[in-house]
Amino acid sequence: MTQLRTLADLLASLHDRYSELLSLEQEKTELLVQGDADGLTPLLNRQQAILLECRNLESRRQSLCQGMGHETLSELMEKSPLSKAMFFPLYEKLNAVIGQLQEVSQTNKKLVETRLSTLRFLREKVGLAGGPLITTKA
């Protein structure tokens, strides 16, 4: 039962981290719409730190599942009614926040691509084709 509780805690932590990422992605959307490139740097730094935490938590989750003789959480839930009762609500919450995160990330990707496409077009029109589109401050 200790391993199951540990796994439940890991899943709750993953949900919390992914919720933080979702919030940052939504902030990123606002910054992209406003064209605030300077505001993106600290946001991306925070995002990177959370992604590293997620990678660590996910690695621990995989190890724990394998230690219990299952490759995935779905497999664990299929094999045990107790596990299904314990993990299914967490599984659904985690899937929901990841789905939202994917949607917002896709929107942000489209915003970045649109901005870059506009910049390329404008550079061509003023005769500045070639060279870097993005510069950073030293």
PAGU-80867 format. One record per residue: residue number from 1; residue in one letter; chain; x, y, z of N, C-alpha, C, O, CB in turn. Coordinates in pm, 1 decimal. Atoms other than C-alpha are relative to their C-alpha. Glycine has a CB too. Layout:
N
 num residu chaine       nu       nv       nw      cau      cav      caw       cu       cv       cw       ou       ov       ow      cbu      cbv      cbw
 NUM      a      A        X        Y        Z        X        Y        Z        X        Y        Z        X        Y        Z        X        Y        Z
...
This chain:
138
 num residu chaine       nu       nv       nw      cau      cav      caw       cu       cv       cw       ou       ov       ow      cbu      cbv      cbw
   1      m      A     82.3   -119.8      0.0      0.0      0.0      0.0     86.6    126.2      0.0     45.3    229.7    -52.2    -93.6     -0.1    121.0
   2      t      A    -89.7   -115.5     -4.4    295.3    233.5     62.3     37.6     45.0   -140.3     41.1    164.7   -168.7    126.3    -33.1     80.1
   3      q      A    -35.6    -35.3    137.9    397.0    216.4   -305.1   -117.7     67.8    -69.6    -97.8    162.1   -146.2     43.6   -125.7    -78.9
   4      l      A    117.9    -61.3     61.7     40.9    299.3   -411.3    -17.8    144.4     48.7    -49.4    233.3    -30.3   -126.6    -83.1     31.3
   5      r      A     11.7   -135.0    -55.0     31.5    601.1   -179.3    108.4     91.2    -58.3     82.4    207.0    -91.2      9.9     -3.3    154.3
   6      t      A   -110.3    -76.6     58.7    372.1    714.9   -308.6    -32.5     36.6   -144.8     -7.6    149.0   -188.3    132.3    -80.6      6.7
   7      l      A     37.2    -24.8    139.2    246.9    680.9   -666.0   -110.4    105.4     -8.0   -106.4    193.0    -94.3    -45.8   -130.6    -67.9
   8      a      A    107.7    -99.4     -1.9    -67.9    877.5   -584.0     57.0    139.6     28.0     16.3    237.8    -34.1   -106.6    -37.3    106.5
   9      d      A    -63.7   -128.4    -30.7    146.3   1152.9   -432.0     78.2     53.4   -119.7     75.3    173.1   -148.0     93.0    -14.2    121.0
  10      l      A    -74.4    -40.6    120.5    368.8   1157.5   -742.5    -94.1     54.0   -106.8    -65.3    155.5   -170.2     80.4   -118.5    -56.3
  11      l      A     97.2    -44.8    100.0     65.5   1188.4   -968.8    -59.1    135.6     37.4    -79.6    220.7    -49.2   -112.1   -103.4    -15.5
  12      a      A     51.2   -129.2    -45.5    -71.7   1473.3   -758.2    104.6    110.1    -23.8     70.5    220.9    -65.2    -38.3     -6.9    150.3
  13      s      A   -107.7    -96.5     24.7    266.5   1648.4   -780.3     13.2     31.1   -148.6     32.3    146.5   -187.1    133.2    -53.5     54.2
  14      l      A     -4.6    -22.2    144.9    274.0   1597.8  -1157.5   -115.1     90.7    -43.8    -96.1    181.8   -124.4     -6.2   -134.9    -76.0
  15      h      A    115.2    -84.0     33.8    -73.8   1747.0  -1182.2     26.8    145.1     38.4     -1.2    236.6    -39.1   -127.3    -51.1     70.5
  16      d      A    -30.7   -136.3    -45.0     37.8   2048.9   -979.7    101.0     68.1    -91.6     83.0    184.2   -128.4     53.4     -2.1    143.3
  17      r      A   -102.2    -58.5     87.5    348.0   2103.3  -1196.2    -58.3     30.5   -138.1    -31.9    136.7   -194.4    121.0    -95.2    -13.1
  18      y      A     60.0    -24.5    130.9    149.8   2064.7  -1520.3    -99.7    115.5      5.7   -114.7    189.0    -91.9    -69.1   -126.5    -51.3
  19      s      A     90.0   -114.6    -16.5   -107.2   2311.1  -1386.1     79.4    130.2     -0.1     35.1    230.2    -56.6    -81.5    -12.8    130.7
  20      e      A    -87.0   -117.9      2.7    176.6   2557.9  -1325.6     44.8     29.1   -142.9     46.5    144.5   -185.6    122.9    -20.5     91.7
  21      l      A    -40.4    -18.9    139.7    298.1   2501.3  -1681.7   -114.2     58.1    -82.5    -92.4    144.7   -167.2     46.5   -133.1    -60.9
  22      l      A    116.3    -52.3     71.5    -53.5   2564.2  -1810.9    -15.8    149.0     27.1    -40.8    227.1    -64.7   -128.0    -75.8     40.8
  23      s      A     10.0   -141.0    -36.0    -64.8   2893.0  -1623.0    108.2     82.0    -71.5     81.1    191.2   -121.6     11.8     17.2    152.7
  24      l      A   -108.9    -70.5     69.3    273.7   2992.4  -1767.9    -26.1      7.3   -149.8      2.4    109.4   -212.4    134.6    -69.5     26.3
  25      e      A     32.2     -2.2    143.7    161.7   2895.5  -2119.6   -105.8    105.5    -29.0   -100.8    172.8   -132.0    -49.0   -138.9    -47.5
  26      q      A    102.7   -102.3     18.5   -142.4   3117.3  -2076.2     60.0    139.6     11.9     21.8    230.4    -62.0   -113.0    -18.0    102.3
  27      e      A    -72.8   -127.7     -9.2     84.0   3402.0  -1962.5     78.0     24.8   -129.0     82.6    136.7   -180.2     96.5      0.3    122.6
  28      k      A    -78.2    -11.8    123.4    300.7   3332.8  -2265.7    -89.8     45.7   -115.5    -48.6    126.6   -198.6     68.1   -135.1    -34.7
  29      t      A     93.4    -41.1    105.0     -4.2   3367.6  -2490.6    -19.6    150.9      4.0    -14.0    218.1    -99.0   -135.8    -72.4     15.7
  30      e      A     19.2   -145.3    -14.4    -66.1   3716.5  -2351.8    123.7     77.1    -46.3    112.4    177.4   -116.8    -32.2     35.5    146.6
  31      l      A   -124.3    -68.0     40.2    298.8   3814.5  -2398.3     19.3     -4.7   -151.3     63.2     93.2   -211.6    121.1    -63.9     70.1
  32      l      A    -14.5     12.3    145.3    300.2   3684.5  -2755.8    -97.7     91.0    -72.5    -61.9    154.1   -171.9    -21.3   -145.0    -43.9
  33      v      A    100.2    -87.0     62.0    -19.5   3869.4  -2841.6     43.2    145.9     11.3     25.2    223.8    -82.3   -138.8    -20.5     65.8
  34      q      A    -45.9   -137.7    -21.9    126.9   4189.9  -2693.1    132.0     28.9    -70.7    169.6    145.0    -86.9     15.1     26.7    148.9
  35      g      A   -129.9    -19.1     63.0    459.2   4133.0  -2868.8    109.2     32.7    100.8    208.1     97.1     65.7     -8.5    109.6   -102.8
  36      d      A    -94.0    -29.9   -108.4    646.3   4152.6  -2535.7    109.7   -106.7      7.4    103.5   -197.9     89.8    -74.7      9.3    135.2
  37      a      A   -109.2     97.4      3.9    964.8   3961.3  -2619.0     82.7      2.2    127.4    130.9   -102.4    171.1     89.6     26.5   -119.4
  38      d      A    -78.9     -9.8   -123.1   1144.0   4090.8  -2307.6    -66.2    -74.8    115.7      2.9   -128.8    202.1     20.4    146.8     38.1
  39      g      A     71.2     70.7   -106.1    875.6   3941.9  -2083.6      8.1   -150.8    -13.0    -17.4   -223.2     83.3   -143.3     41.8      1.5
  40      l      A     -6.7    144.6     22.9    925.6   3598.7  -2238.3    118.8    -66.0     70.3    107.2   -180.2    114.8      7.5    -27.7   -148.5
  41      t      A   -120.4     61.9    -55.8   1277.4   3539.1  -2101.4    -19.5    -50.8    142.3      9.5   -167.6    167.9    113.8     98.4     -2.6
  42      p      A     19.0     54.1   -135.0   1191.3   3515.7  -1730.1   -107.0   -108.9      5.2    -96.8   -203.7     83.1    -37.1    111.8     95.6
  43      l      A    103.8    101.6      4.8    878.8   3319.8  -1812.9     57.2   -133.3    -49.4     27.7   -238.5      7.3   -115.4     45.9    -90.5
  44      l      A    -59.8    122.1     53.9   1076.2   3069.1  -2020.2     95.4    -64.3     99.3    105.7   -186.9    104.9     73.3     30.1   -129.7
  45      n      A    -87.5     54.3   -103.9   1328.9   3031.9  -1738.6    -79.7    -74.5    106.0    -40.7   -183.2    148.4     81.4    111.8     64.9
  46      r      A     86.4     68.0    -98.0   1050.6   2947.8  -1491.6    -56.5   -128.5    -60.0    -64.2   -231.7      6.6   -115.7     93.4     45.6
  47      q      A     56.3    115.8     68.1    899.1   2711.8  -1745.4    102.5   -113.5     -9.1     68.1   -229.7     12.1    -48.5     39.2   -140.1
  48      q      A   -104.5    101.3     11.1   1228.6   2529.5  -1796.1     22.1    -70.2    134.0     39.0   -192.1    137.9    131.0     63.4    -49.2
  49      a      A    -18.4     60.1   -132.5   1269.2   2474.4  -1420.8   -113.1    -97.2     32.2    -89.2   -204.8     87.0      7.8    109.3    108.0
  50      i      A    114.1     89.1    -26.5    920.3   2325.5  -1395.9      6.2   -123.3    -89.0    -27.2   -233.3    -44.9   -133.4     74.2    -22.1
  51      l      A    -13.9    115.8     89.5    982.7   2103.8  -1698.6    102.5    -99.9     53.4     83.2   -220.9     41.8     40.6     45.9   -140.7
  52      l      A    -99.4     89.9    -60.3   1292.4   1964.0  -1526.9    -60.3    -76.2    118.6    -33.3   -194.9    136.7    124.4     80.0     45.8
  53      e      A     69.5     67.5   -110.2   1081.3   1888.8  -1218.0    -93.2   -108.2    -53.4    -99.4   -218.4      1.2    -79.5    101.7     84.4
  54      c      A     92.5     97.2     60.8    823.7   1715.2  -1438.5     75.0   -122.7    -49.8     29.8   -235.8    -32.0    -77.9     64.5   -116.3
  55      r      A    -79.7    112.2     50.0   1092.4   1503.3  -1600.2     43.7    -89.8    115.7     39.1   -212.3    104.5    123.5     51.3    -77.8
  56      n      A    -41.2     75.4   -117.2   1218.8   1397.9  -1257.9   -117.7    -78.1     59.3   -104.3   -196.3     91.0     59.7     94.0    105.0
  57      l      A    118.3     67.7    -53.4    869.1   1317.5  -1130.5    -45.7   -113.8    -90.9    -83.3   -220.8    -43.1   -113.9    100.0     19.1
  58      e      A     40.6    103.6     95.3    786.2   1123.2  -1446.0     94.4   -119.7      6.1     49.9   -234.3     -0.9     -3.8     56.9   -142.7
  59      s      A    -97.4    107.8    -12.1   1105.9    921.3  -1415.1    -26.1    -82.7    127.1    -20.9   -205.7    125.0    143.4     57.4      1.5
  60      r      A     31.5     68.8   -125.0   1020.7    839.3  -1054.2   -129.1    -81.6    -12.7   -138.4   -192.2     40.6    -12.7    101.5    114.6
  61      r      A    125.9     70.9     21.6    665.5    742.0  -1159.8     22.3   -128.6    -79.0    -31.9   -233.7    -44.8   -100.0     90.1    -73.0
  62      q      A    -28.5    117.8     81.2    795.8    504.9  -1425.2     72.0   -106.9     81.5     38.3   -225.0     73.5     83.7     38.4   -121.8
  63      s      A    -73.7     95.2    -83.8   1039.4    344.2  -1182.6    -91.8    -66.8    101.2    -82.9   -187.4    124.2    115.0     70.4     72.5
  64      l      A     92.5     54.0    -98.9    768.7    300.9   -923.4    -96.5    -99.8    -63.2   -121.0   -206.7     -7.4    -77.8    113.0     66.9
  65      c      A     90.8     91.4     70.8    526.9    144.4  -1173.0     72.5   -130.1    -37.2     18.7   -239.4    -19.4    -56.8     68.0   -127.5
  66      q      A    -76.3    119.4     36.3    796.8    -91.7  -1297.7     30.8    -84.7    122.3     30.2   -207.6    114.6    129.7     38.9    -70.5
  67      g      A    -25.2     72.0   -124.9    879.9   -183.5   -937.0   -121.4    -78.2     47.1   -108.7   -177.6    118.7     42.7     96.8    107.9
  68      m      A    123.5     70.9    -34.3    517.5   -287.3   -896.3    -38.4    -99.9   -108.5   -142.5   -165.0    -99.5   -114.2     99.5     22.0
  69      g      A     24.2     98.1    105.8    539.2   -497.4  -1213.1    -91.0     46.8   -111.3   -152.5    -35.0   -179.8    -56.9   -121.4     58.7
  70      h      A     85.8    -55.0    105.4    352.8   -263.7  -1448.9     77.7    104.9    -78.0    155.9    181.7    -21.9   -130.2     61.4     59.6
  71      e      A    -68.0    -98.1     85.1    475.3    -59.6  -1741.2    -66.4    137.2      8.0      1.7    239.7      5.8      1.9    -48.2   -145.0
  72      t      A     72.0   -126.8      2.6    204.2    206.0  -1726.5   -102.0      6.4    112.5   -135.7    -94.5    174.5    -69.0     19.8   -135.1
  73      l      A    105.4    -20.0    -98.5    -50.7    352.1  -1491.1   -128.8    -66.7    -46.4   -201.7   -123.9     34.6    -23.1    149.8     25.1
  74      s      A    120.2     64.7     54.9   -328.0    227.6  -1721.9      3.0   -149.5     26.3    -98.0   -208.7     64.6    -12.2     26.7   -151.2
  75      e      A    -14.9    143.6    -24.3   -195.3   -125.7  -1691.6    -24.9    -31.7    147.6    -91.6   -130.1    179.6    141.0    -48.1    -42.4
  76      l      A     20.1     19.5   -143.6   -188.1    -95.9  -1312.9   -148.0      9.5     34.7   -198.4    -71.1    113.0     80.4    103.6     80.7
  77      m      A    142.9    -16.8    -29.1   -548.4     26.8  -1305.8    -81.8   -116.4    -54.4   -180.7   -156.6      6.9    -51.4    131.6    -59.1
  78      e      A     72.0    113.6     58.2   -661.6   -258.0  -1534.0     11.3   -124.8     86.8    -82.2   -204.6     93.4     52.8    -29.7   -139.8
  79      k      A    -26.9    122.1    -75.7   -510.4   -521.9  -1305.7    -61.8     -1.3    139.1    -80.6   -107.9    197.6    147.0    -19.6     12.0
  80      s      A     43.5     -4.7   -139.1   -647.6   -400.3   -973.9   -115.7     98.5     19.0   -101.6    217.2    -10.4    117.1     38.4     90.4
  81      p      A    112.2    -90.0    -26.9   -990.2   -261.0   -878.6     34.8    107.1    104.8    -11.2    220.9     94.9   -120.6    -80.8     46.9
  82      l      A    -42.6    -95.9   -101.0   -831.8    -94.7   -572.7     81.6    111.8    -63.7     62.0    229.7    -34.2     81.4    -69.8    109.7
  83      s      A    -82.9    -99.2     69.1   -575.6     77.2   -793.2    -85.1     89.5    -89.0    -63.6    210.5    -95.8    108.5    -69.3    -83.6
  84      k      A     86.3    -80.6     87.0   -843.4    187.1  -1037.1    -76.9    102.3     82.2    -85.9    218.7     43.3    -97.9    -89.9    -78.5
  85      a      A     75.0    -92.2    -85.6  -1050.5    339.8   -757.1     89.8    111.9     52.3     46.9    226.6     64.8    -63.5    -75.9    117.5
  86      m      A    -92.7    -97.2    -56.2   -744.2    514.4   -618.6     54.7     96.7   -104.8     68.6    216.1    -78.3    114.1    -71.6     67.2
  87      f      A    -72.1    -79.1     99.5   -586.3    638.5   -941.8    -84.4     61.5   -109.9    -42.0    159.3   -171.4    101.6    -83.3    -61.7
  88      f      A     76.3    -50.0    113.6   -864.4    696.2  -1191.9    -31.0    149.3      9.4    -15.1    220.1    -90.1   -128.1    -77.1    -12.3
  89      p      A     23.7   -145.3     -7.2   -963.6   1042.3  -1057.8    127.5     82.0    -26.0    122.8    184.8    -93.6    -56.9     36.3    137.4
  90      l      A   -127.0    -69.2     25.1   -595.8   1147.6  -1055.1     37.7     -7.5   -147.8     83.4     90.6   -206.5    112.5    -60.5     86.4
  91      y      A    -29.5     23.3    141.5   -548.3   1000.5  -1402.7    -81.9     95.3    -87.2    -28.6    155.6   -180.4    -29.4   -147.2    -38.4
  92      e      A     85.0    -89.3     78.5   -844.8   1198.6  -1538.3     41.5    146.3     14.9     45.3    220.5    -83.2   -145.4    -16.8     41.4
  93      k      A    -44.1   -137.7    -21.6   -728.1   1523.9  -1378.0    129.1     28.6    -74.6    145.2    134.6   -135.1     18.7     27.3    149.0
  94      l      A   -128.8    -15.7     67.5   -378.9   1473.1  -1515.1    -19.5      7.0   -150.8     40.4     91.6   -217.3     94.8   -115.7     36.1
  95      n      A     27.8     -3.0    143.8   -509.1   1395.3  -1863.8    -64.5    131.3    -41.9    -32.1    185.7   -147.4    -90.2   -116.5    -39.0
  96      a      A     68.2   -125.1     33.9   -733.6   1703.1  -1856.8     97.7    116.6     -5.7     94.5    195.9    -99.8   -110.5     29.6    101.4
  97      v      A    -93.5   -113.3     -1.5   -455.5   1944.1  -1760.7    103.0    -13.7   -112.3    144.8     86.8   -169.7     71.4      9.8    137.0
  98      i      A    -93.7     19.6    111.0   -217.8   1789.7  -2015.7    -66.8     34.6   -132.8     -3.7     93.8   -220.3     51.8   -145.5     -2.5
  99      g      A     73.4    -36.2    121.7   -484.2   1824.2  -2285.6     -9.8    151.1    -17.7     10.8    203.3   -127.3   -139.9    -60.5      2.9
 100      q      A      6.7   -146.5      5.5   -532.4   2191.9  -2199.1    136.6     59.1    -31.8    148.0    153.0   -110.6    -52.4     57.0    133.0
 101      l      A   -136.2    -48.0     23.4   -156.9   2243.5  -2192.7     38.1    -17.0   -146.5    100.0     71.9   -205.0    100.0    -74.8     90.1
 102      q      A    -30.2     23.1    141.5   -124.6   2091.6  -2539.8    -72.8    100.5    -88.8    -15.6    150.9   -185.5    -38.4   -143.1    -40.2
 103      e      A     77.2    -96.2     79.9   -399.9   2317.5  -2676.1     61.2    139.6      5.6     78.1    204.9    -97.4   -145.0      5.0     48.6
 104      v      A    -57.0   -134.4    -15.0   -248.8   2636.8  -2534.9    138.6      6.2    -64.4    174.1    106.2   -126.9      8.5     39.4    149.9
 105      s      A   -132.5      4.8     62.8     99.9   2531.6  -2646.7    -11.3      7.4   -151.6     68.8     74.2   -216.9     74.5   -127.8     41.0
 106      q      A     21.3     -2.7    144.7    -31.3   2473.7  -2998.8    -38.5    140.9    -45.1      8.0    188.0   -148.9   -109.4   -101.5    -40.9
 107      t      A     37.2   -138.7     30.7   -190.5   2819.0  -2997.9    123.2     89.0      1.9    142.5    171.7    -87.2   -105.2     52.1    100.4
 108      n      A   -121.2    -81.8    -10.2    137.8   2972.4  -2882.8     94.5    -26.0   -116.5    156.4     66.7   -168.8     71.8    -27.4    132.0
 109      k      A    -84.2     34.4    114.7    327.1   2787.8  -3154.0    -49.3     72.0   -125.5     30.3    124.9   -203.0      1.1   -153.0    -22.8
 110      k      A     57.2    -69.1    116.1     89.9   2930.2  -3414.4     24.7    150.3      8.3     52.6    214.1    -93.2   -150.7    -28.0    -10.4
 111      l      A    -27.2   -142.5    -16.5    131.7   3279.9  -3269.6    144.8     34.0    -35.9    170.8    133.2   -103.8    -29.8     42.9    143.7
 112      v      A   -141.8    -22.5     30.7    511.7   3253.6  -3290.2     23.6    -12.7   -150.3     92.1     70.5   -209.8     89.7   -100.2     77.5
 113      e      A    -17.7     19.3    143.9    496.1   3117.1  -3646.2    -58.0    116.7    -78.8      1.0    160.3   -177.8    -65.6   -130.8    -44.6
 114      t      A     62.4   -114.2     68.4    261.5   3398.5  -3750.5     86.9    124.6     11.6    106.7    197.2    -85.7   -139.7     27.9     58.0
 115      r      A    -88.2   -117.2    -19.8    488.4   3664.0  -3597.9    125.3    -10.9    -86.9    165.6     86.2   -151.1     40.5     13.3    149.4
 116      l      A   -121.1     18.0     80.6    795.6   3517.1  -3767.1    -29.8     14.9   -148.6     48.9     73.9   -222.5     62.3   -137.0     27.3
 117      s      A     38.8    -12.8    140.0    615.4   3492.3  -4098.5    -20.7    146.8    -36.9     20.2    190.6   -144.5   -127.9    -80.6    -28.0
 118      t      A     21.4   -142.8     22.4    510.3   3856.8  -4069.3    133.4     73.9     -6.3    153.9    159.3    -92.6    -88.6     59.4    111.0
 119      l      A   -132.3    -63.3      0.6    866.9   3960.3  -3983.9     74.9    -28.7   -130.2    135.5     61.0   -188.8     82.8    -48.7    119.8
 120      r      A    -67.0     35.7    126.6   1004.1   3771.0  -4285.1    -57.8     80.5   -115.5     15.8    133.9   -198.5    -14.1   -151.4    -28.9
 121      f      A     67.0    -73.7    107.0    747.1   3933.1  -4511.8     42.3    147.2      1.2     76.2    204.3   -102.4   -153.1    -11.8     14.2
 122      l      A    -37.2   -141.4    -10.2    823.7   4281.6  -4381.2    146.6     22.6    -36.7    179.8    121.1   -102.6    -26.6     51.5    141.5
 123      r      A   -142.4    -12.7     34.9   1199.5   4226.8  -4410.6     20.2     -7.5   -150.3    100.6     67.2   -205.9     82.7   -109.4     69.3
 124      e      A    -11.7     11.0    145.2   1159.0   4118.5  -4772.7    -47.9    127.9    -68.3     12.6    174.1   -165.1    -80.1   -120.7    -51.2
 125      k      A     57.2   -120.4     60.6    946.1   4422.8  -4851.0     92.0    121.5     13.0     90.4    209.5    -73.0   -134.3     30.9     63.6
 126      v      A    -90.7   -114.4    -15.2   1208.8   4664.2  -4715.9    141.2    -34.0    -47.6    233.4     46.1    -31.6      4.0     45.6    146.6
 127      g      A   -128.6     36.9     57.3   1495.5   4474.2  -4879.7    102.4    -49.6     99.5    222.4    -38.4     74.4     55.5    114.6    -71.1
 128      l      A    -93.2     50.3   -100.8   1647.8   4320.3  -4568.5     -1.3   -152.7      7.7     25.2   -209.1    113.9    -33.8     58.9    136.2
 129      a      A      4.4    146.4     -1.2   1612.3   3955.2  -4668.5    135.7    -55.6     39.3    239.0      0.4      2.8    -42.8    -55.2   -137.8
 130      g      A   -124.0     60.5    -50.7   1872.0   3730.5  -4505.1     32.8     55.3    136.6    -28.7    152.6    180.2    117.3     24.5    -96.6
 131      g      A    -37.8    -44.7   -133.7   2035.7   3772.3  -4168.3    -98.8    -50.6    103.8   -206.2   -101.2     71.2      8.4    152.7      5.3
 132      p      A     84.4     54.6   -106.9   1891.6   3682.1  -3832.5   -128.8     79.3     20.5   -129.9    201.9      9.0     77.6     -3.8    129.6
 133      l      A    126.8    -63.9    -29.3   1527.5   3754.1  -3752.3     -8.3     41.5    146.9    -78.1    136.8    181.6   -115.2    -93.3    -35.2
 134      i      A      8.6    -26.4   -142.2   1581.0   3751.0  -3379.5    138.2     31.1     52.8    234.9    -38.7     22.5    -62.0   -119.1     75.0
 135      t      A   -127.0    -33.0    -66.3   1854.8   3919.9  -3181.5    -25.3      0.3    148.9   -137.6     20.8    194.8     57.2    138.5    -48.0
 136      t      A     11.6     -0.2   -145.3   1924.4   3897.4  -2812.7     87.1    110.7     56.8    185.5    153.5     -3.5     40.1   -137.3     59.4
 137      k      A    -79.6   -101.9    -67.9   2051.3   4154.3  -2570.7    116.9    -65.9     70.2    103.4   -176.3    122.9    -85.7     79.8    100.6
 138      a      A   -117.7     56.9    -66.4   2399.0   4096.8  -2432.6     -1.0     30.8    146.8     90.4     -9.2    218.9    127.9     52.2    -62.4
